[in-house]
Amino acid sequence: MQFHRDPVQRGTRAPRGVTLVEVAILMALLSFGLLALTTTSQALGAYRLAQDEESAAGEAIAAKVREVSSVAASARIGAANWSEATTSRFAHGEARQQSFRVPGLMPWDGESAVGSVRAIVDETLTDDEIGAALGMPQDLDSDGAIENTDVSASADLLPFVVRVRWQGPGGRRELSHAFYATRF
């Protein structure tokens, strides 16, 4: 006697396919993963742009500091009046400052330029009034008193503030550097 086995055994099922619910869950998980990846990529792009802008601002400030130092050093050698020769290059008008542009950076609304170099010639100003930590007020003309409001013709020590203000994707940004140029 021969027994034939039934190819489909009782109690076991044939392998089944993927259900529509499983496909929907998988698609939702993949969508969330792609969304997270896209968001991270955009955030990294914005961070890179902000870093590039800050790097351009820092390089512009460093270039202006070198320029002021160079003018001050040249005035020590060839000028009859060091402070006047140094401030005249960078101090224009009532504000005693010079504006400059920085390629790739947009100025704040209402401002014509991104950067400024300000020569401080009033020794009675405070750090708060200047907006930089310089240890002011300070005797800039070595006369033993801190009372002169214009030392542009008599200073031995000149404070400068180089500032870059720009409008970036993250809003208003500002970077500044305060330093002294000396006649000696």
C-alpha positions in Angstrom: 0.0 0.0 0.0 1.1 3.4 -0.9 0.4 6.5 0.9 0.4 9.8 -0.8 1.3 12.8 1.2 -0.7 15.8 0.8 1.7 18.7 -0.3 -0.1 21.1 2.0 0.0 19.8 5.4 -2.7 20.5 7.8 -2.0 23.2 10.4 0.6 25.0 8.3 0.1 27.9 6.1 1.7 28.8 2.9 4.1 31.8 3.1 2.1 35.0 2.8 3.0 38.4 1.3 3.4 41.8 2.9 0.1 43.4 3.9 -0.9 46.9 3.0 -0.7 48.0 6.7 2.9 46.8 6.9 3.7 48.8 3.8 2.1 51.9 5.2 4.0 51.6 8.5 7.3 51.1 6.6 6.6 54.2 4.4 5.8 56.3 7.4 9.1 55.3 9.1 11.0 56.0 5.9 9.3 59.4 5.6 10.3 60.4 9.1 13.8 59.2 8.5 14.1 61.3 5.3 12.6 64.3 7.0 15.2 64.1 9.8 18.0 63.8 7.2 16.7 66.8 5.2 16.3 68.9 8.3 19.8 68.0 9.5 21.2 68.8 6.1 19.5 72.2 6.0 20.7 73.1 9.5 24.3 72.2 8.6 24.0 74.4 5.5 22.8 77.3 7.5 25.6 76.7 10.1 28.2 76.6 7.3 26.9 79.9 5.9 27.0 81.5 9.3 30.5 80.3 9.8 31.6 81.6 6.4 30.1 85.0 7.2 31.8 85.2 10.6 35.1 84.2 9.1 34.8 87.0 6.5 34.0 89.5 9.2 37.0 88.3 11.3 39.3 88.5 8.3 38.0 92.1 7.5 38.6 93.1 11.2 42.1 91.7 11.2 42.9 93.5 7.9 41.7 96.8 9.4 43.7 96.3 12.6 46.8 95.7 10.5 46.1 98.8 8.4 45.6 101.0 11.6 48.8 99.5 13.1 50.7 100.2 9.8 49.5 103.8 9.6 50.4 104.4 13.3 53.9 102.9 12.7 54.5 105.0 9.6 53.3 108.1 11.4 55.8 107.4 14.2 58.6 107.8 11.7 57.6 110.4 9.3 54.9 112.6 10.7 55.4 115.8 12.8 52.2 115.0 14.8 51.7 111.3 15.3 48.1 111.4 16.6 46.9 113.8 14.0 48.5 111.7 11.2 47.0 108.5 12.6 43.5 109.8 13.3 43.1 111.7 10.1 43.2 108.5 8.1 40.4 106.8 10.1 38.5 109.6 11.9 36.0 111.4 9.6 33.3 113.7 10.7 31.7 114.0 14.1 31.6 110.3 14.7 35.4 110.1 14.1 35.0 106.9 12.1 35.6 105.4 8.7 33.2 102.9 7.1 34.1 100.0 4.9 32.4 97.2 3.0 33.0 93.5 3.4 32.3 91.4 0.3 29.6 88.9 0.9 28.1 90.6 3.9 24.9 92.7 3.9 24.7 95.7 6.3 22.1 96.2 8.9 18.9 97.9 7.7 19.5 101.7 7.7 23.3 101.4 7.6 25.3 102.1 4.4 28.3 99.9 5.2 29.0 96.7 7.1 32.3 97.8 8.8 33.6 100.8 10.7 36.9 101.9 12.2 36.4 104.4 15.1 39.2 106.4 16.6 38.4 107.4 20.2 39.8 110.9 20.7 37.7 111.8 23.8 39.6 110.5 26.9 36.5 111.1 29.1 34.4 108.5 27.4 33.6 105.3 29.4 33.7 101.7 28.1 29.9 101.6 28.1 29.7 104.7 26.0 32.2 103.3 23.5 30.7 99.8 23.5 34.0 98.1 24.0 36.2 97.0 26.9 39.2 99.3 26.7 39.7 100.4 30.3 38.3 103.9 29.6 38.3 106.7 30.7 42.1 106.9 30.2 44.7 109.7 30.1 45.4 109.5 26.3 47.6 112.6 26.0 49.9 112.0 29.1 49.0 115.3 30.7 48.1 113.7 34.0 44.4 114.5 33.7 41.4 112.8 32.2 39.5 115.8 31.0 40.4 116.4 27.3 37.5 115.7 24.9 39.7 115.9 21.8 43.2 114.5 21.9 43.4 114.1 18.1 46.3 116.5 18.0 48.1 115.5 21.2 47.5 111.8 22.0 50.3 109.4 22.9 47.8 106.5 23.1 44.8 106.1 20.7 42.0 103.6 21.3 40.4 102.2 18.1 37.3 100.0 17.7 36.9 98.0 14.5 33.3 96.7 14.2 31.5 94.6 11.6 27.7 94.4 11.6 25.9 92.3 9.1 22.5 90.8 8.4 22.7 87.1 8.0 20.3 84.2 7.7 20.2 84.0 11.5 19.4 87.7 12.0 21.7 90.6 13.0 25.3 89.7 13.8 28.1 91.8 15.1 31.8 91.2 15.6 34.2 93.8 17.0 37.8 94.3 18.2 39.1 97.1 20.4 42.8 97.9 20.7 45.3 100.7 21.3 47.8 102.3 18.9 50.7 103.9 20.6 53.1 106.7 19.6 56.1 105.0 21.2 
